[in-house]
Amino acid sequence: MKKLSFLLIITSLLAFSCTKEEVSSANESTSSLIGEWRWISSTGGIAGKTITPSSAGYERKLVLTADLKFSRYKDNTLESSGTYQLTQGKSIYKVEQVDFIKFSDGTSAVIISQSATELSLADNFYDGFGETYQRIK
């Protein structure tokens, strides 16, 4: 009887201690990121410099697909491509966990904000750059 009671207690603890992964919120975040994004500006660095397509002399585009693939273009020429994943982690911007996008080329960014028309990403280190994109499609 003691073994049965012990087994029931252990089983109950295991069942109630498991947490459900937030797949739906990740899927919602992923679906709102999917599309083509035109680079509007980058701001940051030690000097707080702002770079735009007109000041840089080139245009950039970020493409994120539903099958978790990305492509980066500079003046419509492919610069890099691979896969991406959405994760959560500590950032320099907030105390609580924030969303990150991690690319297979070794780069990552904090997702500062996203809406139907605009995406803001930032480096997760001091004197890094933040980038603003506008949805094309």
N, C-alpha and C positions, 0 to 999 in steps of 0.2 A: 504494500500500500504506500509506503514511504517513497519507493521508486516511482510509482505512478504519479504521486503528488509532485515530486521533484521534476519529473518529465513535463507535467502540465505547466508548472511555473516557468520552467526554462523555455518551453514552446511559446507561452504567452509573452514572455519578455522579448523573445526574438521577433515575434510577429508585430508587436507594438513598437519596438525600437527601430524598425526599418522606416526609412523616410522615402517618400515618393519623389522621384526626380522631376524637375519642372520642365518637362519636355514641351508642353504647350507654349510656355512663354518663350522658349528658345526657338520653336517653330514660328511663332509670331514675329520674333525679332528677325529671324532669317528671311521670312517672306517679305517683310518691309524693307529689307536691304537689297533684295533681288532687283537687278536692273542695270541700266547704264547711267553712270554719274560723271558729269562734266566738272572738272576742277575749276573753282572760282577764285580761290586764294589760299595762300599759306602765310601764317603769321607766327613769329617766334624768334628763337635764337637769343643770344646775349643782347643784341641791339634792339630786339622787338621789331624786326624787319617784316614788312608785308610784301609778298611776291604775288603777282597776278599774271595771267597769260599775256597781257600787254606789256608788263614790265620785264617778264622773263623771255618773251619772244617765242613762246611755244604754248601749245595747248596739251592738256593731259586728260585722260579718261580712265575711269575704273569701271570694270564690268564684273558683276557678281551674279552667278547663276544659281538656280534651285538645287543643282547637284553639287553644290559647295565648291565650285571652281571659280577662279578669278583670272582676269587679264588686265594688265596695265598698259596703256598706250601713251605715247608721246608723239604728237602730230600725226595721229593715226597709224603709227608704226608700233608693233608689239614690242614692249620692253621686257615684260616678264609675265609668266602665267604659272598656274599651279592650282592648289587647293587651299581652302580656308576653313577655319572653324571658329565658332563663337564660344567663348569661355567667360568665366567670371574670375575676378581676382582683385588684389589690392592695387590702388592707384595713388598717385600723388594728389589727385583732385578731390577725393572724398574719403571719409572714414569707412563707410560701408563698401561692400563688394560692388564692383562695376563691371559692365560688359566690355569685353575685349574682342577684337577680331584678330586672329593669328593666321598669317599667311605661310604657306609651305616654303617660301623663299627666305624664311628666317625673320621677317619683319612682323611687327604687330602694332596695334594702335588701340587706344581707349576710344570707345564710342561715346563721345560727349553728348551728342543729341542726334536724333533722326526724326524725320517727318516724311510725309508723302512726297515732298518736293526737295528737301534739303538733308544733307548728311554732314556731320562734323566729327572728324577723327583727330586724335592728338597723340603725340609721343608721350610715353609714360616716364619721362625724365625731365629734370629741370633744364631750362634753356632749349627745350625741344620745340618742334613746330606743331601747330594745329592746322588742319586742312579743312576747307569747306568745299563741298560738292553740291551741285544742283542736278536733280534727276532729269535725264534726257528721255528715257523710256521706262 
